[in-house]
Amino acid sequence: MKITFYGHATFKVITPEGIRILIDPWLDNPQSPAEKDLGPYDLILITHAHGDHLGNVLEIARTAATEVIAIHEIQQYLLARGIPNVTGMNIGGSYRTRGLTITMVQATHSSSIQEEDTILYGGDAAGFVVKLEDGRSFYHAGDTGLFYDMKLIGELYQPEVAFLPIGDHYVMGPREAAKACELIKPKTVIPMHFGTFPLLTGTPEAFEKHLKEMAPEVGLKVLKPGETIEL
């Protein structure tokens, strides 16, 4: 799989068979590189409704060629705003499409949409485990705190790659993310959701320190915005 980091929690993943996936499509975030892939994408996955994750979906999913996958409440919101191809699901369920199996798993976080003075309910926050055509899986945790059932995610789905937040304040920090790696046991972890705002003080250096103490067998890949790796 080819993985490109676009800053914050936004990733492009190209599967072994060439399916183009965009996760949490905030493509104009403060870390985003000047040059980025604006699509079209085959699939867009949205972990929760906050603006820094719902992002630019209303702009980049305007045709039915792009399928957006999100929790039911976000699906209804997007359909009402004219996005033509949105699949809703819920935590614990799996959706099979284009040779992939997409499983929605829990996250411990809030989820809402703010439109001027109105806050709309965005369903529960979630993460995704995506099983690829070749049988390997990756896990995008979305915004979350540490929870012990991450151990079940590791046992059931055995993700080879985990995208985990480390910024703290709104999400878990470096120490908690290292503990998450101990529970999940991925081969590779890619940190996200750090450094975008002043409140997100967690750093890859602190994460690496705790990772060596708690899960030294897990490989750390820190990506710069715009960087692509192949795993």
C-alpha positions in Angstrom: 0.0 0.0 0.0 1.1 3.6 -0.7 0.5 6.1 2.1 0.6 9.8 1.8 0.3 12.2 4.8 -1.5 15.5 4.1 -1.1 16.9 7.7 -3.2 16.6 10.8 -5.2 13.3 10.4 -5.6 13.3 6.6 -4.1 10.4 4.7 -4.3 9.1 1.2 -3.9 5.3 0.8 -3.6 3.6 -2.5 -4.3 -0.1 -2.2 -2.4 -2.9 -4.0 -5.1 -3.0 -6.7 -5.1 0.8 -7.1 -8.2 1.8 -5.1 -7.7 5.4 -4.0 -8.8 6.1 -0.4 -8.8 9.5 1.4 -9.3 9.5 5.2 -10.6 12.5 7.1 -10.3 14.9 4.1 -9.2 18.2 5.6 -7.0 19.1 2.7 -6.5 22.8 3.6 -5.3 22.2 7.1 -2.4 24.4 8.4 0.1 21.6 7.8 -1.2 20.7 4.3 1.4 20.9 1.5 0.9 23.2 -1.4 0.8 20.3 -3.8 -1.8 17.7 -2.9 -4.0 15.2 -4.7 -7.6 16.7 -5.0 -9.0 13.5 -6.5 -11.2 12.1 -7.7 -11.0 9.4 -5.1 -12.8 6.0 -5.0 -13.5 6.1 -1.3 -13.5 8.8 1.4 -13.7 7.6 5.0 -14.8 10.1 7.7 -14.1 9.2 11.4 -16.3 11.9 12.9 -18.1 15.1 12.3 -15.7 17.8 13.6 -14.6 20.3 11.0 -10.9 19.2 11.1 -12.0 15.7 10.0 -15.1 16.3 7.9 -12.9 18.8 6.2 -13.4 19.5 2.5 -15.7 16.6 1.8 -18.5 18.8 0.4 -16.1 20.0 -2.3 -14.3 16.8 -3.3 -17.2 14.3 -3.2 -19.6 16.0 -5.6 -20.0 13.1 -8.1 -21.2 9.6 -7.6 -17.8 8.3 -8.6 -16.6 9.0 -5.1 -18.2 7.0 -2.3 -18.2 8.5 1.2 -18.3 6.1 4.1 -19.3 7.5 7.6 -21.5 6.8 10.5 -25.3 7.1 9.9 -25.8 10.6 11.2 -23.0 12.0 9.0 -24.4 10.1 6.0 -27.7 11.8 6.5 -26.1 15.2 6.9 -24.1 14.8 3.7 -27.0 13.4 1.6 -29.1 16.4 2.7 -26.4 18.7 1.4 -26.3 17.1 -2.0 -23.4 14.6 -1.8 -24.7 11.8 -4.1 -23.0 8.7 -2.9 -22.7 8.2 0.8 -22.8 4.9 2.7 -23.8 5.0 6.3 -22.8 2.3 8.8 -22.2 2.0 12.6 -19.7 0.8 15.1 -19.1 -2.9 15.0 -20.3 -3.3 11.4 -18.3 -4.1 8.3 -18.9 -3.0 4.7 -17.5 -4.8 1.7 -16.8 -2.9 -1.4 -14.2 -3.0 -4.3 -12.5 -6.0 -2.8 -12.0 -4.3 0.6 -13.6 -4.9 4.0 -14.1 -1.7 6.0 -14.9 -2.2 9.6 -16.0 0.7 11.8 -14.6 0.4 15.4 -15.1 2.6 18.4 -13.3 5.7 19.4 -13.6 7.7 22.6 -14.3 11.2 21.5 -17.2 13.6 20.8 -18.6 14.3 17.3 -20.7 17.3 16.2 -21.1 19.8 13.4 -21.2 23.5 14.1 -23.1 25.7 11.6 -23.0 29.3 12.8 -24.7 29.2 16.3 -26.2 25.7 15.9 -24.4 22.5 16.9 -25.7 19.4 15.1 -25.3 15.9 16.5 -22.8 13.9 14.5 -23.3 10.4 15.8 -20.5 8.6 17.7 -16.8 9.1 16.8 -15.2 6.1 15.3 -12.1 4.5 13.8 -11.8 2.3 10.7 -10.0 -0.9 10.1 -9.6 -1.6 6.3 -8.7 -5.0 5.1 -7.0 -4.8 1.7 -7.2 -7.0 -1.3 -4.1 -8.9 -0.3 -5.4 -9.6 3.2 -3.3 -7.0 5.1 -5.1 -4.4 7.2 -4.5 -0.9 8.4 -6.2 0.9 11.3 -7.0 4.7 11.4 -8.0 5.4 15.0 -9.6 8.8 14.3 -9.6 11.2 17.3 -9.5 9.1 20.4 -8.3 8.6 23.9 -6.8 5.4 25.0 -9.2 2.5 25.7 -8.5 -1.1 26.6 -10.6 -2.6 23.8 -7.8 -1.5 21.4 -6.5 -4.9 22.4 -9.5 -6.5 20.8 -8.9 -4.5 17.6 -5.4 -5.9 17.5 -6.5 -9.5 18.2 -9.5 -9.5 15.8 -8.1 -7.6 12.8 -4.3 -7.7 13.2 -3.7 -4.4 11.5 -0.2 -4.2 10.0 -0.2 -0.3 10.1 -1.8 1.9 12.8 -2.4 5.6 12.4 -2.6 7.0 16.0 -3.1 10.5 17.4 -0.4 11.7 19.7 -1.2 15.4 20.2 -3.0 15.3 23.7 -5.6 17.8 24.9 -8.3 16.7 22.4 -6.8 13.2 21.9 -4.4 10.8 23.6 -0.8 11.9 24.0 2.5 10.2 23.3 2.5 7.9 26.4 -1.1 6.8 25.8 -0.4 6.2 22.1 2.6 4.0 23.0 0.4 2.0 25.3 -2.1 1.7 22.4 0.7 0.1 20.3 1.4 -2.4 23.1 -2.3 -3.3 23.0 -2.8 -3.4 19.2 0.7 -4.8 18.2 0.9 -3.3 14.7 4.1 -3.8 12.7 4.3 0.0 12.0 2.8 3.0 13.6 2.4 6.4 12.0 1.6 9.3 14.4 -1.0 12.0 13.5 -3.0 14.8 15.0 0.0 16.7 16.5 1.5 20.1 16.0 -1.5 21.5 14.0 -2.6 23.8 16.8 -0.6 25.2 19.9 -2.7 23.0 22.2 -1.5 19.8 20.5 1.8 19.6 22.3 2.6 15.9 21.9 5.7 15.2 19.8 7.0 12.3 17.8 10.2 12.5 19.9 8.2 11.9 23.1 6.2 9.2 21.4 9.4 7.4 20.3 10.7 7.5 23.8 7.6 5.9 25.3 7.3 3.4 22.4 10.8 2.1 23.1 9.7 1.5 26.7 6.3 -0.1 26.0 6.3 -1.6 22.5 9.9 -1.6 21.1 9.0 -4.2 18.5 6.7 -1.7 16.7 8.4 0.3 13.9 7.8 4.1 14.0 7.3 6.0 10.7 7.0 9.8 11.2 5.8 11.4 7.9 6.2 15.0 6.9 3.1 16.5 5.2 3.3 15.6 1.5 5.5 12.6 2.1 4.6 9.2 0.7 5.8 5.7 1.8 5.1 2.3 0.5 4.6 -0.6 2.9 
